[in-house]
Amino acid sequence: MNSIVEALINDSMHKWGLTNYTLHKHTILQEVNAINETKYVSCTEWLPKGVDGVKVKEDDVYPEGVATIELDIHEQTFTRVNFTGGISFSDQSYSFSNQTEVIKWVEELTGLIFQKSFMHERKKEHSYTFKSCIDEIPTYPGGLIQVEWNEQNQLTLFSKQGVFVDQAITKKEMDFLQVEDVYDLFEQQVDRYAIPNFDQQVINEVYMIEELFVRHDLKKTYPYSLLERPYVQVNKPLIWMKAGERKMVRTEYSMSREVSIKTALENEESIDAQPITKSSQLRVMEVVAEYVSSFYPNDSGKWMLSFMFREWGLLQVVVRPVENGVKGYQSKLVFMIDPRDFEVLNILDTTDFATMYESFKKPRNRKVHKEEAVHALWEHMTLEPYYVYDEQEEHFVLCGKLDCKKVVLVNCGAVIDENEV
């Protein structure tokens, strides 16, 4: 066994009191976080002594009490400790009688400082959750820390996910946005959406706002996305003069993140962390247009390349129909493309899934105009300070998160909570 690997394994065993365990599996994983940093993680799986490792491997069924330990190789910090089923056979115990003790333990384990790099999010019985921050202002992309223990005072879960800043890497601006500064942006963000209600089998049209981060000096905005990785927003229609002759493809490709210890120690940058060049974007447009024109030959200009990103060593490309006035659930095509030769390896088509909404009814009464909706929603607008990562400047900048948890029903003008639609 490699001496470095052996040291990583021993560190995990001693740190978490795994004398009642035997090592079952060890892998080195490559990860790319939301700000494009390549990370290398040592992942070990431990079986309670007496458990047949061969049978576990054959059946791929893990019993309660199995320990999974993940350690960032270069930062030398633990990112995950999990005991399956909330059962632990560790010879260590923890007495977390209050939040202060949990915070102190997290600080010692991670090197982060409370209210500087992480802050309280929520508390439940036998568990605490913290979120990332800079000087008590939350960050985006963010991170979460979870700590859980059982009634026997044994740690059952520690998890540190996402991006944390261990020091302020941005100048702290003194002046924050005023509400009246963002009215024009708020008005632009209000739009009509078609939202399906499965219980009532109806499509409700509503006016609502898409969340947006506004830089403190109003010079730049940043979209909010559930896609926790860098991506390139394209939003260009696919146009062709002649339809292609491509067929739907299904080629297997590896989704494994496992790498060699040599790759990890050399700290190689992952291909998923590399920018998507302009020339690559143009080549992708050509390839995708050829396929879409093969499937929908009469729909030139009716499909749009929405965005693309890197994952699993591939280019992932999302194509949607061009919107016609009302936003909402759309069918989409997702292309998986090999970036080396731009060969399409797979295509996911959700068009058939979208047809399930065709039978849904659409309420029809009076139509509310956007001006009315803007006025109604403005009263419920929130502007929360956030530090947002700027990819071009490569640091966090102070922003306001523009949001509204209310929506306006187009057919009647009622203002309701967004989760009631």
Salt bridges, closest charged atoms under 4 A:
GLU31 OE2 - ARG257 NH1 2.94
GLU37 OE1 - LYS39 NZ 3.84
ASP59 OD2 - LYS55 NZ 2.84
GLU75 OE2 - LYS39 NZ 2.52
GLU121 OE2 - ARG122 NH1 3.79
GLU121 OE1 - LYS131 NZ 3.47
GLU125 OE2 - HIS126 NE2 3.77
ASP135 OD1 - LYS116 NZ 3.29
GLU173 OE2 - HIS216 NE2 3.57
ASP191 OD2 - LYS327 NZ 3.48
GLU205 OE1 - ARG192 NH2 2.40
GLU211 OE2 - LYS401 NZ 3.69
ASP217 OD2 - ARG215 NE 3.60
GLU266 OE2 - LYS262 NZ 2.88
GLU286 OE1 - ARG283 NH1 3.21
GLU290 OE2 - ARG246 NE 3.28
ASP299 OD1 - LYS302 NZ 3.92
GLU311 OE2 - ARG229 NH2 3.54
ASP338 OD2 - ARG340 NH2 2.71
GLU372 OE1 - ARG366 NH1 3.80
ASP390 OD2 - ARG215 NH1 3.66
ASP390 OD2 - LYS220 NZ 2.85
GLU393 OE2 - ARG215 NH1 2.99
GLU393 OE1 - HIS395 NE2 2.85
ASP403 OD2 - LYS405 NZ 2.97
ASP417 OD1 - LYS406 NZ 2.51
GLU418 OE2 - LYS405 NZ 3.89
